[in-house]
């Protein structure tokens, strides 16, 4: 049996504003095994990035607050850790690679020094050795002439190169879990493919697990073993990538797959958009949150929220169509 690295149960992260409570994450269930690549998929506004910052305990407070749930990492609840204890975990045991490098790279510091800072924070070594390790991390993410590039400032580098610098910083302490939040969003198609290949290689090289956050099921199919489908703060379905693509159970998953461009022989299939929009997290619909957009909607869907049900073999779904209430 695979050992659990991360197990999230009933996680709720809300933002308290003058206009009301924004329930960005509202009962998240997610688990990752050791050495596994897991995808978290959903449209913009579904709560994916807030889930990531919740795991890292980086939710801005105020206005945000984790109000319920458990985040079990290596059999310990991160929500019970002090801030000093979390500093020892962030960047060391759990590292995050963000989607916008220019937001998280200091524009007036050389990139090698920025990677070395993360290494110095978690290791009892001097600055010289930290800089050597920073260059090694840059070489691991396939940056050519890493020693010379370590002297560059972020604005000297291309978007793809800056993303590799963030990844080098993330892997520099050999973390057990890498959270990659939309790491290919701003990249061209070729650079995007290179980045995904690199993530897969690094996972094996440093014996890490990956949580890859994306709105694109096609990217998840290339990279992940298991996938969680998130909508309006909740997971509606989860399963192996093979099961999800072969036999989607939830109507939302079905809609996401129908929106993917594919070829049937030499004929390009007509894409189908999911009607409507992700609901306002301040005023989610009653019952199933997807029911206003669902083509299989029944009367009960608007009044009773479906429970997420274990279908066996780590397959879960929350849908009245699949699991009618008794």
C-alpha positions in Angstrom: 0.0 0.0 0.0 1.3 3.5 -0.9 2.2 5.7 2.1 0.4 9.0 2.3 2.6 12.1 2.2 -0.2 14.7 2.4 -3.9 14.2 3.4 -6.2 17.2 3.4 -9.7 16.8 5.0 -12.6 19.2 5.1 -10.3 22.2 4.5 -12.1 25.6 4.6 -10.4 28.9 3.9 -12.6 31.9 4.0 -12.0 35.6 3.4 -13.9 38.0 5.7 -14.6 41.3 3.8 -16.9 44.2 4.4 -19.3 42.8 1.7 -19.5 39.3 3.2 -17.6 36.0 3.6 -15.9 34.7 0.5 -15.7 30.9 0.8 -12.8 30.4 -1.5 -12.1 26.8 -0.2 -15.1 25.2 1.4 -14.5 21.6 2.3 -11.5 20.4 0.3 -10.5 16.7 0.4 -7.2 15.8 -1.3 -4.4 13.3 -0.8 -1.0 12.6 -2.2 1.1 9.5 -1.9 4.9 9.4 -1.6 6.5 9.8 -5.0 3.2 10.6 -6.7 2.3 13.4 -9.2 -1.2 14.8 -8.5 -3.2 17.3 -10.5 -5.7 19.9 -9.1 -7.8 21.1 -12.0 -10.6 23.7 -12.3 -11.6 26.9 -13.9 -10.3 30.3 -12.7 -12.0 31.1 -9.4 -12.5 27.5 -8.3 -10.1 27.8 -5.3 -7.0 26.1 -6.6 -4.4 28.7 -5.7 -6.0 29.4 -2.3 -5.7 25.7 -1.6 -2.0 25.9 -2.4 -1.4 28.9 -0.1 -3.4 27.2 2.6 -1.1 24.1 2.5 1.8 26.5 2.8 0.0 28.5 5.6 0.5 31.7 3.5 -3.1 32.8 3.4 -3.0 36.6 3.9 -4.6 37.5 7.3 -6.6 39.6 7.4 -8.8 39.1 5.5 -8.2 35.4 5.0 -8.4 32.6 7.6 -8.4 28.8 7.6 -11.5 28.1 9.6 -11.7 24.3 9.6 -10.1 21.1 8.4 -6.8 19.2 8.7 -3.6 19.3 6.6 -1.7 16.2 7.5 1.9 16.2 6.2 4.2 13.3 7.3 1.5 12.4 9.9 1.6 15.8 11.4 -1.2 18.5 11.2 0.3 21.7 9.6 -2.6 23.7 11.0 -1.2 23.0 14.5 2.3 24.2 13.7 3.6 27.5 15.0 4.8 30.1 12.5 8.5 29.3 13.5 7.8 25.6 12.8 6.2 26.4 9.4 9.3 28.5 8.4 11.4 25.3 8.8 9.0 23.4 6.5 8.4 26.0 3.8 11.1 25.8 1.1 12.6 22.8 2.9 10.0 20.0 3.1 7.4 21.7 1.0 8.4 24.1 -1.8 6.2 26.1 -4.1 6.7 27.2 -7.7 4.5 30.2 -8.5 2.9 31.1 -11.9 4.3 34.6 -12.1 8.1 34.7 -11.6 8.4 38.5 -11.7 6.1 38.7 -8.7 8.2 36.4 -6.5 11.8 37.2 -7.8 13.5 40.3 -6.3 14.3 42.6 -9.3 17.4 44.0 -7.6 19.1 40.8 -6.5 21.0 38.4 -8.7 19.1 35.2 -9.2 21.9 33.0 -7.9 21.9 35.0 -4.6 18.1 34.5 -4.3 18.4 30.7 -4.7 21.3 30.7 -2.2 19.2 32.6 0.4 16.7 29.7 0.4 19.5 27.2 0.9 21.1 29.2 3.7 17.8 29.4 5.5 17.5 25.6 5.9 21.1 24.5 6.0 24.1 25.1 8.3 26.5 26.1 5.6 28.4 29.3 4.6 27.5 31.6 1.8 30.2 30.2 -0.5 28.8 26.7 -0.3 25.3 27.9 -0.6 26.2 29.7 -3.9 27.8 26.5 -5.2 24.6 24.6 -4.4 22.5 27.3 -6.1 24.5 26.8 -9.3 24.0 23.0 -9.0 20.2 23.6 -8.6 20.3 25.8 -11.8 22.1 23.0 -13.6 19.5 20.5 -12.4 16.8 22.6 -14.1 18.9 22.6 -17.3 20.0 26.2 -17.3 23.1 26.4 -19.6 26.2 28.3 -18.3 24.6 28.2 -14.8 27.5 29.9 -13.1 27.4 32.9 -15.4 23.6 33.0 -15.4 23.6 33.1 -11.6 25.0 36.6 -11.8 22.1 37.9 -13.9 19.1 39.9 -12.6 15.6 38.6 -13.3 14.9 41.2 -16.0 17.9 39.9 -18.0 16.2 36.5 -18.4 13.3 35.3 -20.6 10.0 34.2 -19.1 10.9 30.5 -19.5 14.3 31.1 -17.8 12.7 32.9 -14.9 10.3 30.1 -14.4 13.3 27.7 -14.3 14.9 29.9 -11.6 11.8 29.6 -9.5 11.9 25.8 -10.0 15.7 25.8 -9.1 14.9 27.6 -5.9 12.0 25.1 -5.1 14.2 22.0 -5.5 17.3 23.5 -3.9 16.6 21.8 -0.6 15.3 18.5 -2.0 11.7 19.0 -0.7 9.4 16.0 -0.3 6.6 18.0 -2.0 6.7 20.5 -4.8 3.5 22.6 -5.4 3.6 24.0 -8.9 0.8 26.6 -9.4 0.1 27.1 -13.1 3.9 27.0 -13.8 3.4 27.0 -17.6 0.7 29.7 -18.0 2.8 32.5 -19.4 5.0 30.2 -21.6 4.8 29.4 -25.3 3.9 25.9 -26.3 7.5 24.6 -26.9 8.7 26.1 -23.6 5.7 24.8 -21.8 6.4 21.2 -23.0 10.0 21.5 -21.9 8.9 22.7 -18.5 6.5 19.7 -18.0 9.2 17.3 -19.1 11.6 18.9 -16.6 9.1 18.5 -13.8 8.7 14.8 -14.5 12.5 14.3 -14.6 13.1 16.3 -11.4 10.4 14.4 -9.5 12.3 11.1 -10.1 15.7 12.7 -9.6 15.1 14.2 -6.1 12.5 11.5 -5.2 9.7 14.1 -4.6 6.0 14.3 -5.0 4.3 17.0 -7.1 1.0 18.8 -6.7 0.4 20.4 -10.1 -2.3 23.1 -10.2 -3.8 23.8 -13.6 -7.0 24.7 -15.5 -5.9 22.5 -18.4 -6.7 18.8 -18.2 -4.4 18.2 -21.2 -1.4 19.3 -19.1 -2.5 17.1 -16.2 -2.7 14.1 -18.6 0.9 14.5 -19.6 2.3 14.9 -16.1 0.2 13.4 -13.4 -0.8 10.0 -12.0 -4.0 11.1 -10.1 -6.3 14.1 -10.5 -8.8 16.1 -8.4 -11.4 18.1 -10.1 -12.2 21.3 -8.2 -15.2 23.6 -8.6 -16.4 26.5 -6.4 -14.2 25.6 -3.5 -14.9 21.8 -3.5 -13.6 18.7 -5.1 -16.4 17.1 -7.3 -14.5 14.1 -8.6 -11.1 12.4 -8.2 -9.4 9.4 -9.7 -6.5 8.2 -11.7 -5.8 10.1 -14.8 -6.6 7.0 -16.8 -10.0 6.6 -15.1 -10.9 10.3 -15.4 -10.2 10.4 -19.1 -11.7 7.1 -19.9 -14.8 7.3 -17.9 -15.6 10.7 -16.3 -18.4 10.4 -13.8 -19.2 14.0 -12.8 -20.9 16.2 -15.4 -18.4 19.0 -14.7 -15.5 16.6 -15.5 -17.3 15.5 -18.7 -17.7 19.2 -19.7 -14.0 19.9 -19.1 -13.0 17.0 -21.3 -15.4 18.0 -24.0 -13.7 21.4 -24.1 -10.3 19.9 -24.9 -9.2 20.0 -28.6 -8.9 16.5 -30.0 -8.7 14.7 -33.3 -10.9 11.8 -34.4 -8.8 10.3 -37.1 -8.0 13.3 -39.3 -11.1 15.2 -38.2 -10.9 17.8 -35.5 -13.7 17.4 -33.0 -16.0 20.3 -32.4 -15.3 21.8 -29.0 -18.2 22.2 -26.5 -18.1 25.0 -23.9 -19.6 24.6 -20.5 -22.4 27.2 -20.3 -22.4 29.8 -17.6 -19.7 30.9 -15.1 -18.2 29.7 -11.9 -20.5 31.0 -9.1 -19.7 33.9 -6.9 -17.9 32.3 -3.8 -19.7 34.8 -1.6 -23.1 33.6 -2.8 -22.7 30.0 -4.0 -25.9 28.3 -5.3 -27.8 26.0 -2.9 -27.6 22.2 -3.4 -24.9 21.1 -5.9 -22.9 24.1 -6.8 -22.6 23.0 -10.4 -26.4 22.5 -10.9 -27.1 25.8 -12.7 -24.7 24.8 -15.5 -25.4 21.0 -15.5 -27.1 19.4 -18.5 -28.3 16.5 -16.3 -29.8 18.6 -13.5 -32.6 17.1 -11.5 -34.9 18.8 -9.0 -32.9 17.5 -6.0 -29.7 19.0 -7.3 -30.9 22.5 -6.4 -31.9 21.7 -2.8 -29.5 19.0 -1.5 -25.8 19.1 -1.7 -24.3 15.8 -2.8 -21.8 14.1 -0.5 -18.5 13.0 -2.0 -18.7 9.2 -2.1 -15.8 6.7 -2.3 -16.3 4.5 -5.4 -13.2 2.4 -4.6 -9.7 2.4 -5.9 -9.2 6.1 -4.8 -12.1 7.1 -7.1 -14.5 9.6 -5.6 -17.4 11.6 -6.9 -20.1 14.0 -5.5 -23.1 13.8 -7.8 -26.8 12.8 -7.4 -26.8 11.4 -10.9 -24.1 8.8 -9.9 -25.2 8.3 -6.3 -28.9 9.0 -5.9 -29.9 9.8 -2.3 -31.9 7.0 -0.6 
